[in-house]
Amino acid sequence: MHGAARLLAALAFAAGAVWTPALAADAPVLVELNRLEARGADCRAYLVLDNRGKAAFETFKLDLVVFDRAGVIARRLALDVGPMRAEKKSVKVFDLAGIGCGDVTSILVNDVIECGGQGRDCVALMEVASRGAVKLTK
């Protein structure tokens, strides 16, 4: 361990906290819109979440905005995709009631409402991707 890292570890230990390199330099959290699936008149969305860091998140609440074919906001929702274990992929599924999958052109991650604290800028920490024609952006 380098001198600065050793000092931080000693200070964290003395304060009763557990210091990990992930808290000093967070690894990205990938949020991928993987699939949309028609469920009658509704659309089901599948998100793949890849927490590449060593820190877990009890909560990771996204502020999502869904846009229709005309570029008009069709829906806004808060979606808690937590808990997310450290260094683990997971899948979260959510339904867009009353919106057909063919009507969705993009989904914006408008903000991260909550991400377990610790002073992290979770919007900057997050990377987004899409597998299909509907784009996930931030």
MITITOR-269605 format. One line per 10 residues: number of its first residue (from 1); their letters; for each residue z, x, y of N, C-alpha, C. Coordinates in nm, 4 decimals. Layout:
MITITOR-269605
NUM = a = Z X Y Z X Y Z X Y; ...
This chain:
MITITOR-269605
1 = mhgaarllaa = 0.0000 0.0838 -0.1170 0.0000 0.0000 0.0000 0.0000 0.0886 0.1238; -0.0798 0.0538 0.2209 -0.0823 0.1284 0.3464 0.0463 0.1027 0.4237; 0.0741 0.1865 0.5233 0.1976 0.1772 0.5996 0.2185 0.0430 0.6667; 0.1149 -0.0113 0.7325 0.1276 -0.1400 0.8020 0.1513 -0.2531 0.7030; 0.0805 -0.2505 0.5914 0.0968 -0.3539 0.4892 0.2367 -0.3462 0.4286; 0.2855 -0.2253 0.4061 0.4200 -0.2060 0.3520 0.5244 -0.2616 0.4489; 0.5055 -0.2365 0.5786 0.5973 -0.2865 0.6798 0.5956 -0.4396 0.6837; 0.4764 -0.5007 0.6801 0.4669 -0.6468 0.6783 0.5335 -0.7056 0.5545; 0.5129 -0.6441 0.4404 0.5741 -0.6911 0.3165 0.7260 -0.6826 0.3259; 0.7770 -0.5730 0.3812 0.9214 -0.5557 0.3958 0.9793 -0.6592 0.4919
11 = lafaagavwt = 0.9106 -0.6841 0.6037 0.9573 -0.7845 0.6997 0.9563 -0.9240 0.6393; 0.8517 -0.9575 0.5660 0.8433 -1.0886 0.5024 0.9539 -1.1042 0.3987; 0.9795 -0.9989 0.3210 1.0848 -1.0030 0.2202 1.2206 -1.0217 0.2870; 1.2424 -0.9478 0.3958 1.3693 -0.9571 0.4682 1.3893 -1.0960 0.5274; 1.2806 -1.1620 0.5654 1.2896 -1.2961 0.6236 1.2961 -1.4042 0.5166; 1.2881 -1.3642 0.3882 1.2946 -1.4609 0.2805 1.1605 -1.5246 0.2476; 1.0535 -1.4759 0.3047 0.9200 -1.5307 0.2791 0.8498 -1.4451 0.1748; 0.7454 -1.4999 0.1175 0.6632 -1.4242 0.0244 0.5354 -1.3881 0.0973; 0.5093 -1.2602 0.1157 0.3889 -1.2142 0.1845 0.2797 -1.1927 0.0836; 0.1614 -1.2440 0.1138 0.0450 -1.2180 0.0293 -0.0687 -1.1753 0.1198
21 = palaadapvl = -0.1615 -1.0926 0.0704 -0.2754 -1.0515 0.1518 -0.3565 -1.1709 0.2019; -0.3599 -1.2824 0.1276 -0.4392 -1.3988 0.1681 -0.3881 -1.4581 0.2978; -0.2574 -1.4495 0.3218 -0.2041 -1.5045 0.4457 -0.2395 -1.4151 0.5637; -0.2622 -1.2877 0.5375 -0.3003 -1.1967 0.6441 -0.4496 -1.2063 0.6746; -0.5314 -1.2254 0.5721 -0.6769 -1.2348 0.5896 -0.7288 -1.3395 0.4902; -0.7370 -1.4647 0.5351 -0.7758 -1.5743 0.4470 -0.9185 -1.5602 0.3971; -0.9375 -1.5925 0.2709 -1.0706 -1.6007 0.2118 -1.1256 -1.7403 0.2430; -1.2554 -1.7563 0.2422 -1.3133 -1.8859 0.2782 -1.2879 -1.9943 0.1742; -1.2911 -2.1172 0.2221 -1.2891 -2.2357 0.1380 -1.4281 -2.2966 0.1484; -1.4996 -2.3028 0.0363 -1.6327 -2.3611 0.0353 -1.6211 -2.5100 0.0057
31 = velnrlearg = -1.6837 -2.5921 0.0911 -1.6924 -2.7361 0.0699 -1.8403 -2.7668 0.0533; -1.8784 -2.8115 -0.0661 -2.0189 -2.8355 -0.0973 -2.0408 -2.9832 -0.1296; -2.1360 -3.0453 -0.0586 -2.1802 -3.1794 -0.0959 -2.2744 -3.1600 -0.2135; -2.2280 -3.1951 -0.3314 -2.3017 -3.1637 -0.4532 -2.3944 -3.2757 -0.4963; -2.3511 -3.4009 -0.4791 -2.4291 -3.5117 -0.5339 -2.3928 -3.6423 -0.4662; -2.4931 -3.7286 -0.4504 -2.4722 -3.8672 -0.4102 -2.5205 -3.9544 -0.5249; -2.4472 -4.0621 -0.5521 -2.4791 -4.1492 -0.6646 -2.4647 -4.2946 -0.6220; -2.5684 -4.3745 -0.6461 -2.5643 -4.5172 -0.6132 -2.4662 -4.5882 -0.7055; -2.3832 -4.6724 -0.6461 -2.2861 -4.7551 -0.7188 -2.3004 -4.8970 -0.6669; -2.4071 -4.9637 -0.7071 -2.4381 -5.0953 -0.6518 -2.4840 -5.0785 -0.5084
41 = adcraylvld = -2.4173 -5.1489 -0.4158 -2.4507 -5.1386 -0.2737 -2.3801 -5.0215 -0.2062; -2.2956 -4.9520 -0.2815 -2.2177 -4.8416 -0.2270 -2.2771 -4.7075 -0.2682; -2.2286 -4.6019 -0.2045 -2.2712 -4.4661 -0.2372 -2.1482 -4.3843 -0.2729; -2.1534 -4.3169 -0.3852 -2.0450 -4.2282 -0.4279 -2.0871 -4.0846 -0.3989; -1.9983 -4.0090 -0.3359 -2.0247 -3.8690 -0.3007 -1.9326 -3.7777 -0.3811; -1.9895 -3.6663 -0.4250 -1.9152 -3.5659 -0.5005 -1.9090 -3.4380 -0.4175; -1.7880 -3.3911 -0.3909 -1.7665 -3.2653 -0.3206 -1.7125 -3.1618 -0.4184; -1.7720 -3.0430 -0.4174 -1.7182 -2.9301 -0.4931 -1.6437 -2.8440 -0.3925; -1.5181 -2.8160 -0.4225 -1.4325 -2.7361 -0.3353 -1.3998 -2.6064 -0.4072; -1.4205 -2.4952 -0.3401 -1.3933 -2.3648 -0.3990 -1.2982 -2.2898 -0.3060
51 = nrgkaafetf = -1.1704 -2.2938 -0.3402 -1.0703 -2.2196 -0.2639 -1.0710 -2.0767 -0.3158; -1.1322 -1.9877 -0.2408 -1.1482 -1.8490 -0.2839 -1.0292 -1.7612 -0.2470; -0.9338 -1.8188 -0.1760 -0.8190 -1.7411 -0.1307 -0.7027 -1.7442 -0.2267; -0.6027 -1.6648 -0.1960 -0.4820 -1.6565 -0.2773 -0.3753 -1.7541 -0.2315; -0.4036 -1.8317 -0.1266 -0.3090 -1.9316 -0.0767 -0.3548 -2.0710 -0.1180; -0.2618 -2.1498 -0.1710 -0.2908 -2.2881 -0.2088 -0.2748 -2.3782 -0.0860; -0.3351 -2.4952 -0.0917 -0.3232 -2.5953 0.0146 -0.2676 -2.7231 -0.0471; -0.1512 -2.7677 -0.0013 -0.0986 -2.8962 -0.0468 -0.1847 -3.0094 0.0071; -0.2272 -2.9951 0.1316 -0.3176 -3.0923 0.1931 -0.4352 -3.0175 0.2534; -0.5489 -3.0824 0.2543 -0.6683 -3.0310 0.3221 -0.7467 -3.1555 0.3607
61 = kldlvvfdra = -0.7138 -3.2099 0.4769 -0.7668 -3.3393 0.5187 -0.8850 -3.3207 0.6135; -1.0007 -3.3729 0.5706 -1.1248 -3.3606 0.6465 -1.1510 -3.4865 0.7280; -1.2020 -3.4685 0.8487 -1.2512 -3.5776 0.9334 -1.4026 -3.5775 0.9146; -1.4543 -3.6751 0.8394 -1.5966 -3.6807 0.8069 -1.6663 -3.7905 0.8863; -1.7896 -3.7614 0.9301 -1.8731 -3.8588 1.0007 -2.0052 -3.8672 0.9244; -2.0402 -3.9898 0.8841 -2.1619 -4.0146 0.8065 -2.2677 -4.0720 0.8997; -2.3891 -4.0137 0.8952 -2.4998 -4.0579 0.9795 -2.6056 -4.1280 0.8951; -2.6652 -4.2345 0.9521 -2.7706 -4.3077 0.8816 -2.9080 -4.2523 0.9174; -3.0146 -4.3198 0.8692 -3.1523 -4.2716 0.8899 -3.1929 -4.2639 1.0367; -3.1330 -4.3469 1.1208 -3.1655 -4.3459 1.2633 -3.0810 -4.2441 1.3400
71 = gviarrlald = -2.9944 -4.1712 1.2694 -2.9079 -4.0741 1.3354 -2.7859 -4.1375 1.3991; -2.7597 -4.2625 1.3630 -2.6458 -4.3368 1.4170 -2.5271 -4.3198 1.3220; -2.4089 -4.3112 1.3791 -2.2882 -4.2991 1.2973 -2.2702 -4.4277 1.2171; -2.2693 -4.4131 1.0858 -2.2527 -4.5269 0.9962 -2.1071 -4.5441 0.9542; -2.0331 -4.4354 0.9490 -1.8944 -4.4419 0.9043 -1.8223 -4.3156 0.9450; -1.6942 -4.3292 0.9723 -1.6065 -4.2142 0.9960 -1.4858 -4.2322 0.9064; -1.4462 -4.1267 0.8381 -1.3327 -4.1396 0.7489 -1.2543 -4.0100 0.7405; -1.1262 -4.0253 0.7107 -1.0388 -3.9113 0.6846 -1.0256 -3.9014 0.5335; -1.0509 -3.7837 0.4803 -1.0496 -3.7634 0.3363 -0.9629 -3.6427 0.3034; -0.8533 -3.6669 0.2304 -0.7667 -3.5569 0.1886 -0.8176 -3.5061 0.0542
81 = vgpmraekks = -0.8723 -3.3847 0.0540 -0.9278 -3.3261 -0.0674 -0.8271 -3.2332 -0.1364; -0.7040 -3.2294 -0.0843 -0.5990 -3.1496 -0.1454 -0.5289 -3.2280 -0.2543; -0.4416 -3.1661 -0.3273 -0.4093 -3.0242 -0.3165 -0.5207 -2.9368 -0.3739; -0.5291 -2.8152 -0.3210 -0.6242 -2.7161 -0.3709 -0.5440 -2.5942 -0.4163; -0.5566 -2.5636 -0.5440 -0.4894 -2.4458 -0.5962 -0.5614 -2.3205 -0.5495; -0.4890 -2.2108 -0.5456 -0.5457 -2.0815 -0.5058 -0.6491 -2.0368 -0.6076; -0.7563 -1.9764 -0.5580 -0.8623 -1.9182 -0.6411 -0.9117 -2.0158 -0.7481; -0.9385 -2.1403 -0.7073 -0.9749 -2.2448 -0.8033 -1.0802 -2.3370 -0.7453; -1.1771 -2.3756 -0.8280 -1.2752 -2.4782 -0.7929 -1.2238 -2.6127 -0.8385; -1.2598 -2.7168 -0.7638 -1.2268 -2.8527 -0.8027 -1.3342 -2.9464 -0.7491
91 = vkvfdlagig = -1.3338 -3.0694 -0.7984 -1.4292 -3.1712 -0.7554 -1.3512 -3.2907 -0.7044; -1.3915 -3.3421 -0.5891 -1.3336 -3.4642 -0.5326 -1.4455 -3.5649 -0.5161; -1.4151 -3.6893 -0.5454 -1.5123 -3.7968 -0.5404 -1.4626 -3.9010 -0.4409; -1.5542 -3.9522 -0.3578 -1.5176 -4.0612 -0.2674 -1.6345 -4.1567 -0.2539; -1.6029 -4.2830 -0.2264 -1.7038 -4.3880 -0.2135 -1.7245 -4.4248 -0.0675; -1.8495 -4.4523 -0.0337 -1.8865 -4.5036 0.0977 -1.9214 -4.6508 0.0774; -1.8242 -4.7371 0.0944 -1.8418 -4.8801 0.0701 -1.9401 -4.9392 0.1708; -2.0364 -5.0148 0.1191 -2.1323 -5.0835 0.2046 -2.2432 -4.9967 0.2602; -2.2521 -4.8724 0.2153 -2.3576 -4.7814 0.2607 -2.4354 -4.7357 0.1375; -2.5655 -4.7595 0.1357 -2.6488 -4.7112 0.0267 -2.6764 -4.5631 0.0417
101 = cgdvtsilvn = -2.6892 -4.4927 -0.0685 -2.7143 -4.3481 -0.0644 -2.8440 -4.3156 0.0104; -2.9450 -4.4023 -0.0006 -3.0714 -4.3795 0.0683 -3.0603 -4.3918 0.2189; -2.9523 -4.4519 0.2661 -2.9310 -4.4666 0.4102 -2.8575 -4.3484 0.4719; -2.8008 -4.2602 0.3900 -2.7242 -4.1457 0.4399 -2.8197 -4.0279 0.4587; -2.8227 -3.9727 0.5817 -2.9080 -3.8553 0.6060 -2.8276 -3.7267 0.6224; -2.7035 -3.7389 0.6712 -2.6191 -3.6207 0.6847 -2.4736 -3.6621 0.6951; -2.3870 -3.5659 0.6632 -2.2426 -3.5842 0.6770 -2.1903 -3.4644 0.7539; -2.1166 -3.4927 0.8588 -2.0586 -3.3893 0.9443 -1.9103 -3.3754 0.9143; -1.8643 -3.2527 0.8896 -1.7210 -3.2258 0.8866 -1.6831 -3.2041 1.0325; -1.6361 -3.3110 1.0946 -1.6060 -3.3106 1.2373 -1.4859 -3.2219 1.2696
111 = dviecggqgr = -1.3895 -3.2198 1.1775 -1.2682 -3.1410 1.1998 -1.1915 -3.1320 1.0683; -1.0950 -3.0428 1.0649 -0.9969 -3.0394 0.9581 -0.8686 -3.0885 1.0222; -0.8274 -3.2080 0.9846 -0.7122 -3.2739 1.0460 -0.5829 -3.2029 1.0081; -0.5754 -3.1605 0.8824 -0.4545 -3.0954 0.8323 -0.4933 -3.0037 0.7172; -0.4290 -2.8873 0.7114 -0.4617 -2.7964 0.6005 -0.3413 -2.7159 0.5550; -0.2252 -2.7749 0.5585 -0.1086 -2.7057 0.5042 -0.0439 -2.6059 0.5979; -0.0801 -2.6068 0.7243 -0.0106 -2.5264 0.8239 -0.0345 -2.3774 0.8166; 0.0702 -2.3007 0.8394 0.0718 -2.1554 0.8428 -0.0177 -2.1000 0.9522; -0.0461 -2.1807 1.0552 -0.1181 -2.1321 1.1717 -0.2635 -2.0976 1.1486; -0.3243 -2.1477 1.0433 -0.4631 -2.1152 1.0124 -0.5595 -2.2032 1.0905
121 = dcvalmevas = -0.6725 -2.1462 1.1296 -0.7836 -2.2226 1.1859 -0.8709 -2.2612 1.0671; -0.8460 -2.3786 1.0120 -0.9118 -2.4154 0.8865 -1.0581 -2.4530 0.9039; -1.1008 -2.4874 1.0248 -1.2437 -2.5102 1.0475 -1.3172 -2.3766 1.0362; -1.2605 -2.2722 1.0954 -1.3219 -2.1393 1.0870 -1.3154 -2.0850 0.9447; -1.2128 -2.1207 0.8706 -1.1943 -2.0755 0.7337 -1.2953 -2.1390 0.6377; -1.3427 -2.2579 0.6719 -1.4274 -2.3365 0.5824 -1.5751 -2.3019 0.5957; -1.6425 -2.2950 0.4812 -1.7882 -2.2849 0.4756 -1.8389 -2.4142 0.4133; -1.9565 -2.4616 0.4566 -2.0130 -2.5847 0.4011 -2.1512 -2.5576 0.3438; -2.1871 -2.6386 0.2436 -2.3177 -2.6262 0.1786 -2.3558 -2.7621 0.1214; -2.4841 -2.7757 0.0862 -2.5363 -2.8991 0.0260 -2.6303 -2.8628 -0.0872
131 = rgavkltk = -2.6331 -2.9447 -0.1909 -2.7247 -2.9248 -0.3035 -2.8468 -3.0152 -0.2939; -2.8380 -3.1245 -0.2204 -2.9485 -3.2196 -0.2165 -3.0093 -3.2311 -0.0780; -3.0819 -3.3411 -0.0571 -3.1511 -3.3637 0.0698 -3.0545 -3.3985 0.1819; -2.9405 -3.4592 0.1497 -2.8417 -3.4942 0.2508 -2.7601 -3.3690 0.2826; -2.7580 -3.3327 0.4106 -2.6928 -3.2092 0.4524 -2.5475 -3.2327 0.4935; -2.4623 -3.1414 0.4534 -2.3254 -3.1356 0.4998 -2.3184 -3.0253 0.6039; -2.2691 -3.0585 0.7224 -2.2621 -2.9614 0.8311 -2.1219 -2.9595 0.8888; -2.0955 -2.8571 0.9724 -1.9678 -2.8539 1.0451 -1.9929 -2.8125 1.1880
